[in-house]
Amino acid sequence: MSSPDKRTIDLDEIFAKKFPNKKFPRWFVSSMKKFIHQDFINGFLEQGYEGTEFCTKCLEYLDVKVEVEGLENLDKVPEDTLLTFASNHPLGGVDGIALMGIIGERYDGRLKVPVNDFLMSIKGLSPFFIPVNKTGSQNQAIINQISQTYESNDQVLIFPAGVCSRKIKGKIVERPWTKSFITSSKKTGRSIVPVHFIGRNSNRFYNVLNLCLWLKTKFAFSMLFLPDELYRAQHKTFKVKFGEPIPPSHFDSSKTPSAWAQWLKDIVETL
């Protein structure tokens, strides 16, 4: 178990770092600490878990169970096969934690996950994380780091939609998948494993998300609701399905990388 020092979340520090030129009222920050259940979350973070152990212990802390199907499909390729796990992103919390735990345990912690840089404050998961700035431009160093990740011997978990699923006309849907994981996986000889995580967030989350989209806010305020969604996931059971690995040679010139990405998104939805 790792040292718990500086592993807890402090909204004062996060806001100061994220918005250095903005001074928030104390009542607002105090209210947000309660809303994101900062004390509850820190009750787990202060235990100092890291990596795969962080994921498994977090699910235990939340009393969340995950039913897994299709792991036998991973036995159909040699153990040293490099893989990109491409998953839908319905929750924004439990789904990522569960998948990192499952994949990380299977591959002895050899796993990297590009994530919103807002999540880099979760020190216990930092061994897995590659920061991707969703609220601003990516610098060349981050782009190079992502390229190096695909070229490494680590497995890669990617959420190609980039953000959580949303609710449109009463239906939970994913944004179109970006093509970069297709091109990067093909370039580095990685097979792609389609992954379908079954779950949904609260209607309140979807309403806030849609409001942010309608207002065209620069900052995705719906992200601030994700800790509460994690808190609400307590005592629930979810299901995840792993499909068969698809070799890089399958993604030929018959489709554009963007078209292949949407094709794979459709495959995931049918698992």
Disulfide bonds with the S-S distance in Angstrom:
none
